[in-house]
Amino acid sequence: MCQHQPPCPSANTPDHRAARIEAEHWEQGWCRLCNGVVIFDDGGEFLPDGHVVPAPHHCRAAA
């Protein structure tokens, strides 16, 4: 998918979030990277092969 030189990391590599943003719609809560990964504002991801990476859960200390 990526046409950049040097190419951006592919969707199946650990550093896939380093790819450039191709479409940005933060008002809707998401952006799409040039490697096909969709990143949501909660930290979750949708990969081009159909896999979903859930948003990280943050633990809060009891007040």
C-alpha positions in Angstrom: 0.0 0.0 0.0 2.7 2.5 1.0 4.2 4.5 -1.8 6.7 6.5 0.4 10.4 6.2 0.1 11.7 4.7 2.3 8.5 2.7 2.8 6.6 3.0 6.0 6.4 -0.1 8.3 3.9 -2.7 7.2 0.8 -3.4 9.3 2.2 -6.7 10.6 5.3 -5.2 12.2 5.6 -4.0 15.8 6.3 -0.4 14.7 3.3 -0.2 12.4 2.1 3.0 14.0 5.1 4.8 12.6 3.5 4.8 9.2 2.3 8.1 7.8 -1.3 9.3 8.2 -3.3 8.9 5.0 -6.8 9.9 6.2 -7.4 11.9 9.4 -10.9 12.2 10.9 -10.2 12.9 14.6 -13.6 14.6 14.9 -15.0 11.1 14.3 -12.3 9.5 16.4 -10.1 7.8 13.9 -7.3 8.0 11.3 -6.0 5.6 8.7 -2.3 5.0 8.1 -0.8 4.4 4.7 -0.2 0.7 5.7 -4.0 0.3 6.1 -4.1 0.4 9.9 -7.0 2.3 11.4 -6.2 3.9 14.7 -9.0 5.0 17.0 -8.7 7.8 19.5 -9.1 5.4 22.4 -5.9 3.6 21.3 -7.6 0.6 19.7 -6.7 -0.5 16.2 -8.3 -2.2 13.2 -5.8 -4.0 11.0 -6.1 -4.5 7.3 -6.4 -8.3 7.7 -9.5 -7.8 9.8 -7.9 -8.3 13.3 -9.0 -5.9 16.0 -6.5 -4.7 18.6 -8.4 -3.5 21.6 -7.7 -0.2 23.3 -5.3 -0.6 26.3 -7.1 -0.6 29.6 -5.6 1.8 32.2 -5.9 1.0 35.8 -6.7 3.9 38.2 -5.4 3.9 41.7 -8.1 4.1 44.4 -8.6 7.6 45.7 
